[in-house]
């Protein structure tokens, strides 16, 4: 694997991990919002986490394709 491919691989791997961490943090915020009685905010945050997780699946697929 040449240096550009290695760099792309490393960046994609980082993004996958980074996004997963953010998804967890956002879910914590969602739980806090729900505890404050802000159910619509909770629902929006949970939907955002779902979308982030879906996006991360595409990044994982791209990473797997890069490594194939």
N, CA, C, O and CB atoms as a CASP TS submission, in Angstrom:
PFRMAT TS
TARGET T0000
AUTHOR 0000-0000-0000
METHOD Language model
MODEL 1
PARENT N/A
ATOM      1  N   UNK     1       0.866  -1.179   0.000  1.00  0.00           N
ATOM      2  CA  UNK     1       0.000   0.000   0.000  1.00  0.00           C
ATOM      3  C   UNK     1       0.906   1.232   0.000  1.00  0.00           C
ATOM      4  O   UNK     1       1.792   1.363   0.844  1.00  0.00           O
ATOM      5  CB  UNK     1      -0.982   0.003   1.244  1.00  0.00           C
ATOM      6  N   UNK     2       0.671   2.131  -0.954  1.00  0.00           N
ATOM      7  CA  UNK     2       1.526   3.316  -1.002  1.00  0.00           C
ATOM      8  C   UNK     2       1.129   4.319   0.076  1.00  0.00           C
ATOM      9  O   UNK     2       0.140   4.130   0.785  1.00  0.00           O
ATOM     10  CB  UNK     2       1.455   3.973  -2.385  1.00  0.00           C
ATOM     11  N   UNK     3       1.904   5.373   0.186  1.00  0.00           N
ATOM     12  CA  UNK     3       1.714   6.309   1.301  1.00  0.00           C
ATOM     13  C   UNK     3       0.356   7.015   1.260  1.00  0.00           C
ATOM     14  O   UNK     3      -0.235   7.255   2.313  1.00  0.00           O
ATOM     15  CB  UNK     3       2.821   7.347   1.295  1.00  0.00           C
ATOM     16  N   UNK     4      -0.145   7.347   0.088  1.00  0.00           N
ATOM     17  CA  UNK     4      -1.459   8.003   0.010  1.00  0.00           C
ATOM     18  C   UNK     4      -2.568   7.058   0.444  1.00  0.00           C
ATOM     19  O   UNK     4      -3.504   7.468   1.130  1.00  0.00           O
ATOM     20  CB  UNK     4      -1.727   8.504  -1.417  1.00  0.00           C
ATOM     21  N   UNK     5      -2.468   5.804   0.049  1.00  0.00           N
ATOM     22  CA  UNK     5      -3.462   4.825   0.479  1.00  0.00           C
ATOM     23  C   UNK     5      -3.384   4.588   1.975  1.00  0.00           C
ATOM     24  O   UNK     5      -4.415   4.453   2.634  1.00  0.00           O
ATOM     25  CB  UNK     5      -3.274   3.511  -0.267  1.00  0.00           C
ATOM     26  N   UNK     6      -2.180   4.535   2.521  1.00  0.00           N
ATOM     27  CA  UNK     6      -2.020   4.368   3.969  1.00  0.00           C
ATOM     28  C   UNK     6      -2.625   5.548   4.718  1.00  0.00           C
ATOM     29  O   UNK     6      -3.280   5.373   5.745  1.00  0.00           O
ATOM     30  CB  UNK     6      -0.533   4.215   4.336  1.00  0.00           C
ATOM     31  N   UNK     7      -2.402   6.745   4.198  1.00  0.00           N
ATOM     32  CA  UNK     7      -2.959   7.935   4.836  1.00  0.00           C
ATOM     33  C   UNK     7      -4.490   7.909   4.789  1.00  0.00           C
ATOM     34  O   UNK     7      -5.147   8.189   5.792  1.00  0.00           O
ATOM     35  CB  UNK     7      -2.425   9.210   4.153  1.00  0.00           C
ATOM     36  N   UNK     8      -5.049   7.577   3.639  1.00  0.00           N
ATOM     37  CA  UNK     8      -6.503   7.487   3.511  1.00  0.00           C
ATOM     38  C   UNK     8      -7.058   6.430   4.447  1.00  0.00           C
ATOM     39  O   UNK     8      -8.086   6.651   5.087  1.00  0.00           O
ATOM     40  CB  UNK     8      -6.901   7.173   2.066  1.00  0.00           C
ATOM     41  N   UNK     9      -6.401   5.293   4.537  1.00  0.00           N
ATOM     42  CA  UNK     9      -6.805   4.221   5.443  1.00  0.00           C
ATOM     43  C   UNK     9      -6.804   4.716   6.888  1.00  0.00           C
ATOM     44  O   UNK     9      -7.761   4.494   7.630  1.00  0.00           O
ATOM     45  CB  UNK     9      -5.871   3.003   5.293  1.00  0.00           C
ATOM     46  N   UNK    10      -5.730   5.382   7.275  1.00  0.00           N
ATOM     47  CA  UNK    10      -5.616   5.870   8.654  1.00  0.00           C
ATOM     48  C   UNK    10      -6.688   6.912   8.962  1.00  0.00           C
ATOM     49  O   UNK    10      -7.268   6.900  10.047  1.00  0.00           O
ATOM     50  CB  UNK    10      -4.222   6.466   8.896  1.00  0.00           C
ATOM     51  N   UNK    11      -6.950   7.802   8.027  1.00  0.00           N
ATOM     52  CA  UNK    11      -7.966   8.832   8.243  1.00  0.00           C
ATOM     53  C   UNK    11      -9.360   8.240   8.354  1.00  0.00           C
ATOM     54  O   UNK    11     -10.141   8.639   9.219  1.00  0.00           O
ATOM     55  CB  UNK    11      -7.930   9.847   7.119  1.00  0.00           C
ATOM     56  N   UNK    12      -9.674   7.293   7.485  1.00  0.00           N
ATOM     57  CA  UNK    12     -10.995   6.652   7.559  1.00  0.00           C
ATOM     58  C   UNK    12     -11.156   5.874   8.859  1.00  0.00           C
ATOM     59  O   UNK    12     -12.210   5.924   9.493  1.00  0.00           O
ATOM     60  CB  UNK    12     -11.207   5.714   6.360  1.00  0.00           C
ATOM     61  N   UNK    13     -10.111   5.159   9.252  1.00  0.00           N
ATOM     62  CA  UNK    13     -10.179   4.419  10.507  1.00  0.00           C
ATOM     63  C   UNK    13     -10.389   5.368  11.685  1.00  0.00           C
ATOM     64  O   UNK    13     -11.177   5.084  12.587  1.00  0.00           O
ATOM     65  CB  UNK    13      -8.902   3.592  10.712  1.00  0.00           C
ATOM     66  N   UNK    14      -9.682   6.493  11.668  1.00  0.00           N
ATOM     67  CA  UNK    14      -9.846   7.500  12.720  1.00  0.00           C
ATOM     68  C   UNK    14     -11.273   8.037  12.742  1.00  0.00           C
ATOM     69  O   UNK    14     -11.880   8.154  13.806  1.00  0.00           O
ATOM     70  CB  UNK    14      -8.852   8.653  12.520  1.00  0.00           C
ATOM     71  N   UNK    15     -11.804   8.363  11.570  1.00  0.00           N
ATOM     72  CA  UNK    15     -13.154   8.919  11.500  1.00  0.00           C
ATOM     73  C   UNK    15     -14.204   7.951  12.033  1.00  0.00           C
ATOM     74  O   UNK    15     -15.136   8.364  12.723  1.00  0.00           O
ATOM     75  CB  UNK    15     -13.487   9.296  10.070  1.00  0.00           C
ATOM     76  N   UNK    16     -14.059   6.687  11.723  1.00  0.00           N
ATOM     77  CA  UNK    16     -15.007   5.684  12.215  1.00  0.00           C
ATOM     78  C   UNK    16     -15.005   5.674  13.747  1.00  0.00           C
ATOM     79  O   UNK    16     -16.065   5.695  14.373  1.00  0.00           O
ATOM     80  CB  UNK    16     -14.654   4.274  11.659  1.00  0.00           C
ATOM     81  N   UNK    17     -13.828   5.642  14.337  1.00  0.00           N
ATOM     82  CA  UNK    17     -13.724   5.637  15.800  1.00  0.00           C
ATOM     83  C   UNK    17     -14.220   6.953  16.393  1.00  0.00           C
ATOM     84  O   UNK    17     -14.930   6.961  17.398  1.00  0.00           O
ATOM     85  CB  UNK    17     -12.274   5.381  16.233  1.00  0.00           C
ATOM     86  N   UNK    18     -13.847   8.044  15.774  1.00  0.00           N
ATOM     87  CA  UNK    18     -14.236   9.370  16.242  1.00  0.00           C
ATOM     88  C   UNK    18     -15.762   9.536  16.216  1.00  0.00           C
ATOM     89  O   UNK    18     -16.359  10.030  17.172  1.00  0.00           O
ATOM     90  CB  UNK    18     -13.567  10.456  15.381  1.00  0.00           C
ATOM     91  N   UNK    19     -16.370   9.122  15.121  1.00  0.00           N
ATOM     92  CA  UNK    19     -17.827   9.225  15.007  1.00  0.00           C
ATOM     93  C   UNK    19     -18.531   8.353  16.039  1.00  0.00           C
ATOM     94  O   UNK    19     -19.551   8.758  16.597  1.00  0.00           O
ATOM     95  CB  UNK    19     -18.279   8.831  13.603  1.00  0.00           C
ATOM     96  N   UNK    20     -18.005   7.180  16.296  1.00  0.00           N
ATOM     97  CA  UNK    20     -18.603   6.305  17.305  1.00  0.00           C
ATOM     98  C   UNK    20     -18.545   6.954  18.682  1.00  0.00           C
ATOM     99  O   UNK    20     -19.497   6.865  19.458  1.00  0.00           O
ATOM    100  CB  UNK    20     -17.890   4.945  17.329  1.00  0.00           C
ATOM    101  N   UNK    21     -17.431   7.602  18.980  1.00  0.00           N
ATOM    102  CA  UNK    21     -17.321   8.310  20.262  1.00  0.00           C
ATOM    103  C   UNK    21     -18.343   9.436  20.348  1.00  0.00           C
ATOM    104  O   UNK    21     -18.995   9.615  21.377  1.00  0.00           O
ATOM    105  CB  UNK    21     -15.900   8.874  20.451  1.00  0.00           C
ATOM    106  N   UNK    22     -18.479  10.188  19.271  1.00  0.00           N
ATOM    107  CA  UNK    22     -19.450  11.281  19.265  1.00  0.00           C
ATOM    108  C   UNK    22     -20.877  10.761  19.389  1.00  0.00           C
ATOM    109  O   UNK    22     -21.706  11.380  20.056  1.00  0.00           O
ATOM    110  CB  UNK    22     -19.308  12.108  17.990  1.00  0.00           C
ATOM    111  N   UNK    23     -21.164   9.646  18.763  1.00  0.00           N
ATOM    112  CA  UNK    23     -22.505   9.071  18.876  1.00  0.00           C
ATOM    113  C   UNK    23     -22.826   8.763  20.337  1.00  0.00           C
ATOM    114  O   UNK    23     -23.940   9.013  20.798  1.00  0.00           O
ATOM    115  CB  UNK    23     -22.624   7.789  18.017  1.00  0.00           C
ATOM    116  N   UNK    24     -21.860   8.229  21.053  1.00  0.00           N
ATOM    117  CA  UNK    24     -22.055   7.954  22.475  1.00  0.00           C
ATOM    118  C   UNK    24     -22.276   9.220  23.282  1.00  0.00           C
ATOM    119  O   UNK    24     -23.126   9.262  24.172  1.00  0.00           O
ATOM    120  CB  UNK    24     -20.868   7.204  23.026  1.00  0.00           C
ATOM    121  N   UNK    25     -21.508  10.250  22.968  1.00  0.00           N
ATOM    122  CA  UNK    25     -21.659  11.528  23.670  1.00  0.00           C
ATOM    123  C   UNK    25     -23.019  12.154  23.391  1.00  0.00           C
ATOM    124  O   UNK    25     -23.661  12.688  24.295  1.00  0.00           O
ATOM    125  CB  UNK    25     -20.546  12.497  23.262  1.00  0.00           C
ATOM    126  N   UNK    26     -23.449  12.087  22.151  1.00  0.00           N
ATOM    127  CA  UNK    26     -24.754  12.654  21.794  1.00  0.00           C
ATOM    128  C   UNK    26     -25.872  11.885  22.479  1.00  0.00           C
ATOM    129  O   UNK    26     -26.862  12.480  22.905  1.00  0.00           O
ATOM    130  CB  UNK    26     -24.958  12.638  20.268  1.00  0.00           C
ATOM    131  N   UNK    27     -25.726  10.582  22.587  1.00  0.00           N
ATOM    132  CA  UNK    27     -26.747   9.789  23.272  1.00  0.00           C
ATOM    133  C   UNK    27     -26.828  10.186  24.743  1.00  0.00           C
ATOM    134  O   UNK    27     -27.919  10.231  25.314  1.00  0.00           O
ATOM    135  CB  UNK    27     -26.444   8.281  23.139  1.00  0.00           C
ATOM    136  N   UNK    28     -25.694  10.472  25.355  1.00  0.00           N
ATOM    137  CA  UNK    28     -25.701  10.951  26.744  1.00  0.00           C
ATOM    138  C   UNK    28     -26.473  12.269  26.860  1.00  0.00           C
ATOM    139  O   UNK    28     -27.227  12.470  27.812  1.00  0.00           O
ATOM    140  CB  UNK    28     -24.254  11.134  27.260  1.00  0.00           C
ATOM    141  N   UNK    29     -26.280  13.160  25.892  1.00  0.00           N
ATOM    142  CA  UNK    29     -27.032  14.409  25.880  1.00  0.00           C
ATOM    143  C   UNK    29     -28.524  14.150  25.703  1.00  0.00           C
ATOM    144  O   UNK    29     -29.356  14.823  26.311  1.00  0.00           O
ATOM    145  CB  UNK    29     -26.522  15.326  24.769  1.00  0.00           C
ATOM    146  N   UNK    30     -28.849  13.184  24.877  1.00  0.00           N
ATOM    147  CA  UNK    30     -30.253  12.845  24.658  1.00  0.00           C
ATOM    148  C   UNK    30     -30.904  12.390  25.964  1.00  0.00           C
ATOM    149  O   UNK    30     -32.016  12.807  26.288  1.00  0.00           O
ATOM    150  CB  UNK    30     -30.381  11.746  23.586  1.00  0.00           C
ATOM    151  N   UNK    31     -30.217  11.549  26.694  1.00  0.00           N
ATOM    152  CA  UNK    31     -30.742  11.063  27.970  1.00  0.00           C
ATOM    153  C   UNK    31     -30.925  12.224  28.944  1.00  0.00           C
ATOM    154  O   UNK    31     -31.917  12.283  29.671  1.00  0.00           O
ATOM    155  CB  UNK    31     -29.802   9.997  28.575  1.00  0.00           C
ATOM    156  N   UNK    32     -29.979  13.129  28.952  1.00  0.00           N
ATOM    157  CA  UNK    32     -30.109  14.311  29.818  1.00  0.00           C
ATOM    158  C   UNK    32     -31.322  15.153  29.424  1.00  0.00           C
ATOM    159  O   UNK    32     -32.072  15.613  30.285  1.00  0.00           O
ATOM    160  CB  UNK    32     -28.831  15.170  29.752  1.00  0.00           C
ATOM    161  N   UNK    33     -31.509  15.352  28.125  1.00  0.00           N
ATOM    162  CA  UNK    33     -32.653  16.134  27.651  1.00  0.00           C
ATOM    163  C   UNK    33     -33.969  15.470  28.047  1.00  0.00           C
ATOM    164  O   UNK    33     -34.919  16.141  28.452  1.00  0.00           O
ATOM    165  CB  UNK    33     -32.588  16.310  26.124  1.00  0.00           C
ATOM    166  N   UNK    34     -34.013  14.151  27.926  1.00  0.00           N
ATOM    167  CA  UNK    34     -35.231  13.427  28.303  1.00  0.00           C
ATOM    168  C   UNK    34     -35.493  13.584  29.797  1.00  0.00           C
ATOM    169  O   UNK    34     -36.636  13.766  30.216  1.00  0.00           O
ATOM    170  CB  UNK    34     -35.117  11.929  27.931  1.00  0.00           C
ATOM    171  N   UNK    35     -34.442  13.514  30.593  1.00  0.00           N
ATOM    172  CA  UNK    35     -34.575  13.681  32.037  1.00  0.00           C
ATOM    173  C   UNK    35     -35.071  15.066  32.419  1.00  0.00           C
ATOM    174  O   UNK    35     -35.650  15.255  33.488  1.00  0.00           O
ATOM    175  CB  UNK    35     -33.256  13.415  32.709  1.00  0.00           C
ATOM    176  N   UNK    36     -34.840  16.031  31.540  1.00  0.00           N
ATOM    177  CA  UNK    36     -35.306  17.394  31.777  1.00  0.00           C
ATOM    178  C   UNK    36     -36.703  17.627  31.195  1.00  0.00           C
ATOM    179  O   UNK    36     -37.209  18.749  31.174  1.00  0.00           O
ATOM    180  CB  UNK    36     -34.322  18.394  31.181  1.00  0.00           C
ATOM    181  N   UNK    37     -37.303  16.544  30.728  1.00  0.00           N
ATOM    182  CA  UNK    37     -38.650  16.650  30.187  1.00  0.00           C
ATOM    183  C   UNK    37     -38.709  17.182  28.761  1.00  0.00           C
ATOM    184  O   UNK    37     -39.773  17.584  28.290  1.00  0.00           O
ATOM    185  CB  UNK    37     -39.463  17.523  31.066  1.00  0.00           C
ATOM    186  N   UNK    38     -37.580  17.187  28.080  1.00  0.00           N
ATOM    187  CA  UNK    38     -37.515  17.698  26.704  1.00  0.00           C
ATOM    188  C   UNK    38     -37.536  16.541  25.709  1.00  0.00           C
ATOM    189  O   UNK    38     -36.564  16.294  24.996  1.00  0.00           O
ATOM    190  CB  UNK    38     -36.242  18.558  26.498  1.00  0.00           C
ATOM    191  N   UNK    39     -38.661  15.845  25.680  1.00  0.00           N
ATOM    192  CA  UNK    39     -38.788  14.661  24.834  1.00  0.00           C
ATOM    193  C   UNK    39     -38.540  14.955  23.354  1.00  0.00           C
ATOM    194  O   UNK    39     -37.860  14.163  22.701  1.00  0.00           O
ATOM    195  CB  UNK    39     -40.162  14.061  25.004  1.00  0.00           C
ATOM    196  N   UNK    40     -39.057  16.058  22.788  1.00  0.00           N
ATOM    197  CA  UNK    40     -38.755  16.312  21.370  1.00  0.00           C
ATOM    198  C   UNK    40     -37.253  16.481  21.103  1.00  0.00           C
ATOM    199  O   UNK    40     -36.751  16.049  20.065  1.00  0.00           O
ATOM    200  CB  UNK    40     -39.496  17.560  20.902  1.00  0.00           C
ATOM    201  N   UNK    41     -36.549  17.102  22.035  1.00  0.00           N
ATOM    202  CA  UNK    41     -35.096  17.256  21.896  1.00  0.00           C
ATOM    203  C   UNK    41     -34.446  15.880  21.960  1.00  0.00           C
ATOM    204  O   UNK    41     -33.568  15.564  21.157  1.00  0.00           O
ATOM    205  CB  UNK    41     -34.517  18.193  23.006  1.00  0.00           C
ATOM    206  N   UNK    42     -34.878  15.066  22.912  1.00  0.00           N
ATOM    207  CA  UNK    42     -34.391  13.693  23.028  1.00  0.00           C
ATOM    208  C   UNK    42     -34.566  12.952  21.703  1.00  0.00           C
ATOM    209  O   UNK    42     -33.633  12.320  21.208  1.00  0.00           O
ATOM    210  CB  UNK    42     -35.129  12.948  24.161  1.00  0.00           C
ATOM    211  N   UNK    43     -35.751  13.037  21.146  1.00  0.00           N
ATOM    212  CA  UNK    43     -36.051  12.320  19.899  1.00  0.00           C
ATOM    213  C   UNK    43     -35.177  12.811  18.749  1.00  0.00           C
ATOM    214  O   UNK    43     -34.696  12.010  17.948  1.00  0.00           O
ATOM    215  CB  UNK    43     -37.532  12.483  19.534  1.00  0.00           C
ATOM    216  N   UNK    44     -34.967  14.138  18.665  1.00  0.00           N
ATOM    217  CA  UNK    44     -34.093  14.670  17.620  1.00  0.00           C
ATOM    218  C   UNK    44     -32.662  14.179  17.793  1.00  0.00           C
ATOM    219  O   UNK    44     -32.006  13.818  16.816  1.00  0.00           O
ATOM    220  CB  UNK    44     -34.125  16.197  17.628  1.00  0.00           C
ATOM    221  N   UNK    45     -32.184  14.165  19.012  1.00  0.00           N
ATOM    222  CA  UNK    45     -30.820  13.700  19.264  1.00  0.00           C
ATOM    223  C   UNK    45     -30.668  12.219  18.958  1.00  0.00           C
ATOM    224  O   UNK    45     -29.662  11.806  18.380  1.00  0.00           O
ATOM    225  CB  UNK    45     -30.428  13.971  20.708  1.00  0.00           C
ATOM    226  N   UNK    46     -31.648  11.421  19.336  1.00  0.00           N
ATOM    227  CA  UNK    46     -31.593   9.991  19.037  1.00  0.00           C
ATOM    228  C   UNK    46     -31.600   9.772  17.523  1.00  0.00           C
ATOM    229  O   UNK    46     -30.868   8.924  17.014  1.00  0.00           O
ATOM    230  CB  UNK    46     -32.782   9.248  19.699  1.00  0.00           C
ATOM    231  N   UNK    47     -32.415  10.526  16.817  1.00  0.00           N
ATOM    232  CA  UNK    47     -32.443  10.424  15.353  1.00  0.00           C
ATOM    233  C   UNK    47     -31.077  10.821  14.780  1.00  0.00           C
ATOM    234  O   UNK    47     -30.586  10.196  13.840  1.00  0.00           O
ATOM    235  CB  UNK    47     -33.571  11.326  14.756  1.00  0.00           C
ATOM    236  N   UNK    48     -30.477  11.853  15.349  1.00  0.00           N
ATOM    237  CA  UNK    48     -29.144  12.246  14.907  1.00  0.00           C
ATOM    238  C   UNK    48     -28.118  11.143  15.123  1.00  0.00           C
ATOM    239  O   UNK    48     -27.259  10.911  14.273  1.00  0.00           O
ATOM    240  CB  UNK    48     -28.707  13.498  15.631  1.00  0.00           C
ATOM    241  N   UNK    49     -28.210  10.470  16.253  1.00  0.00           N
ATOM    242  CA  UNK    49     -27.311   9.345  16.526  1.00  0.00           C
ATOM    243  C   UNK    49     -27.542   8.228  15.514  1.00  0.00           C
ATOM    244  O   UNK    49     -26.588   7.629  15.016  1.00  0.00           O
ATOM    245  CB  UNK    49     -27.516   8.817  17.964  1.00  0.00           C
ATOM    246  N   UNK    50     -28.803   7.949  15.212  1.00  0.00           N
ATOM    247  CA  UNK    50     -29.106   6.915  14.212  1.00  0.00           C
ATOM    248  C   UNK    50     -28.484   7.266  12.865  1.00  0.00           C
ATOM    249  O   UNK    50     -27.894   6.412  12.203  1.00  0.00           O
ATOM    250  CB  UNK    50     -30.630   6.739  14.061  1.00  0.00           C
ATOM    251  N   UNK    51     -28.620   8.527  12.465  1.00  0.00           N
ATOM    252  CA  UNK    51     -28.046   8.958  11.189  1.00  0.00           C
ATOM    253  C   UNK    51     -26.516   8.898  11.211  1.00  0.00           C
ATOM    254  O   UNK    51     -25.889   8.505  10.228  1.00  0.00           O
ATOM    255  CB  UNK    51     -28.507  10.380  10.856  1.00  0.00           C
ATOM    256  N   UNK    52     -25.936   9.286  12.324  1.00  0.00           N
ATOM    257  CA  UNK    52     -24.480   9.222  12.458  1.00  0.00           C
ATOM    258  C   UNK    52     -23.999   7.780  12.378  1.00  0.00           C
ATOM    259  O   UNK    52     -22.983   7.491  11.746  1.00  0.00           O
ATOM    260  CB  UNK    52     -24.029   9.861  13.782  1.00  0.00           C
ATOM    261  N   UNK    53     -24.728   6.881  13.020  1.00  0.00           N
ATOM    262  CA  UNK    53     -24.362   5.465  12.962  1.00  0.00           C
ATOM    263  C   UNK    53     -24.498   4.911  11.546  1.00  0.00           C
ATOM    264  O   UNK    53     -23.667   4.117  11.105  1.00  0.00           O
ATOM    265  CB  UNK    53     -25.232   4.653  13.925  1.00  0.00           C
ATOM    266  N   UNK    54     -25.550   5.334  10.830  1.00  0.00           N
ATOM    267  CA  UNK    54     -25.713   4.903   9.435  1.00  0.00           C
ATOM    268  C   UNK    54     -24.561   5.421   8.576  1.00  0.00           C
ATOM    269  O   UNK    54     -24.018   4.695   7.742  1.00  0.00           O
ATOM    270  CB  UNK    54     -27.065   5.397   8.868  1.00  0.00           C
ATOM    271  N   UNK    55     -24.203   6.665   8.787  1.00  0.00           N
ATOM    272  CA  UNK    55     -23.083   7.250   8.065  1.00  0.00           C
ATOM    273  C   UNK    55     -21.800   6.487   8.362  1.00  0.00           C
ATOM    274  O   UNK    55     -20.991   6.238   7.468  1.00  0.00           O
ATOM    275  CB  UNK    55     -22.920   8.727   8.430  1.00  0.00           C
ATOM    276  N   UNK    56     -21.628   6.125   9.613  1.00  0.00           N
ATOM    277  CA  UNK    56     -20.428   5.392  10.006  1.00  0.00           C
ATOM    278  C   UNK    56     -20.364   4.028   9.334  1.00  0.00           C
ATOM    279  O   UNK    56     -19.279   3.544   9.012  1.00  0.00           O
ATOM    280  CB  UNK    56     -20.380   5.229  11.519  1.00  0.00           C
ATOM    281  N   UNK    57     -21.515   3.407   9.122  1.00  0.00           N
ATOM    282  CA  UNK    57     -21.526   2.126   8.418  1.00  0.00           C
ATOM    283  C   UNK    57     -21.010   2.298   6.990  1.00  0.00           C
ATOM    284  O   UNK    57     -20.301   1.429   6.480  1.00  0.00           O
ATOM    285  CB  UNK    57     -22.948   1.526   8.406  1.00  0.00           C
ATOM    286  N   UNK    58     -21.355   3.401   6.345  1.00  0.00           N
ATOM    287  CA  UNK    58     -20.857   3.664   4.993  1.00  0.00           C
ATOM    288  C   UNK    58     -19.352   3.908   5.014  1.00  0.00           C
ATOM    289  O   UNK    58     -18.632   3.473   4.116  1.00  0.00           O
ATOM    290  CB  UNK    58     -21.584   4.872   4.373  1.00  0.00           C
ATOM    291  N   UNK    59     -18.884   4.610   6.048  1.00  0.00           N
ATOM    292  CA  UNK    59     -17.443   4.809   6.170  1.00  0.00           C
ATOM    293  C   UNK    59     -16.719   3.487   6.375  1.00  0.00           C
ATOM    294  O   UNK    59     -15.643   3.271   5.817  1.00  0.00           O
ATOM    295  CB  UNK    59     -17.133   5.759   7.323  1.00  0.00           C
ATOM    296  N   UNK    60     -17.309   2.598   7.179  1.00  0.00           N
ATOM    297  CA  UNK    60     -16.714   1.270   7.377  1.00  0.00           C
ATOM    298  C   UNK    60     -16.665   0.495   6.069  1.00  0.00           C
ATOM    299  O   UNK    60     -15.689  -0.201   5.788  1.00  0.00           O
ATOM    300  CB  UNK    60     -17.504   0.476   8.427  1.00  0.00           C
ATOM    301  N   UNK    61     -17.723   0.615   5.269  1.00  0.00           N
ATOM    302  CA  UNK    61     -17.753  -0.075   3.975  1.00  0.00           C
ATOM    303  C   UNK    61     -16.674   0.494   3.055  1.00  0.00           C
ATOM    304  O   UNK    61     -16.009  -0.250   2.335  1.00  0.00           O
ATOM    305  CB  UNK    61     -19.151   0.054   3.315  1.00  0.00           C
ATOM    306  N   UNK    62     -16.507   1.809   3.084  1.00  0.00           N
ATOM    307  CA  UNK    62     -15.452   2.425   2.270  1.00  0.00           C
ATOM    308  C   UNK    62     -14.077   1.950   2.717  1.00  0.00           C
ATOM    309  O   UNK    62     -13.209   1.671   1.891  1.00  0.00           O
ATOM    310  CB  UNK    62     -15.532   3.960   2.352  1.00  0.00           C
ATOM    311  N   UNK    63     -13.886   1.860   4.020  1.00  0.00           N
ATOM    312  CA  UNK    63     -12.612   1.393   4.557  1.00  0.00           C
ATOM    313  C   UNK    63     -12.349  -0.068   4.134  1.00  0.00           C
ATOM    314  O   UNK    63     -11.242  -0.427   3.733  1.00  0.00           O
ATOM    315  CB  UNK    63     -12.603   1.520   6.104  1.00  0.00           C
ATOM    316  N   UNK    64     -13.378  -0.873   4.234  1.00  0.00           N
ATOM    317  CA  UNK    64     -13.226  -2.277   3.821  1.00  0.00           C
ATOM    318  C   UNK    64     -12.901  -2.359   2.326  1.00  0.00           C
ATOM    319  O   UNK    64     -12.070  -3.171   1.918  1.00  0.00           O
ATOM    320  CB  UNK    64     -14.519  -3.083   4.135  1.00  0.00           C
ATOM    321  N   UNK    65     -13.549  -1.526   1.512  1.00  0.00           N
ATOM    322  CA  UNK    65     -13.257  -1.511   0.085  1.00  0.00           C
ATOM    323  C   UNK    65     -11.830  -1.048  -0.208  1.00  0.00           C
ATOM    324  O   UNK    65     -11.171  -1.543  -1.123  1.00  0.00           O
ATOM    325  CB  UNK    65     -14.246  -0.617  -0.633  1.00  0.00           C
ATOM    326  N   UNK    66     -11.386  -0.105   0.576  1.00  0.00           N
ATOM    327  CA  UNK    66     -10.016   0.374   0.407  1.00  0.00           C
ATOM    328  C   UNK    66      -9.010  -0.727   0.730  1.00  0.00           C
ATOM    329  O   UNK    66      -7.961  -0.835   0.095  1.00  0.00           O
ATOM    330  CB  UNK    66      -9.763   1.599   1.297  1.00  0.00           C
ATOM    331  N   UNK    67      -9.346  -1.532   1.716  1.00  0.00           N
ATOM    332  CA  UNK    67      -8.437  -2.594   2.150  1.00  0.00           C
ATOM    333  C   UNK    67      -8.533  -3.869   1.314  1.00  0.00           C
ATOM    334  O   UNK    67      -7.717  -4.778   1.469  1.00  0.00           O
ATOM    335  CB  UNK    67      -8.708  -2.926   3.584  1.00  0.00           C
ATOM    336  N   UNK    68      -9.515  -3.935   0.438  1.00  0.00           N
ATOM    337  CA  UNK    68      -9.713  -5.157  -0.368  1.00  0.00           C
ATOM    338  C   UNK    68      -8.678  -5.271  -1.466  1.00  0.00           C
ATOM    339  O   UNK    68      -8.697  -6.233  -2.234  1.00  0.00           O
ATOM    340  CB  UNK    68     -11.112  -5.176  -0.983  1.00  0.00           C
TER
END
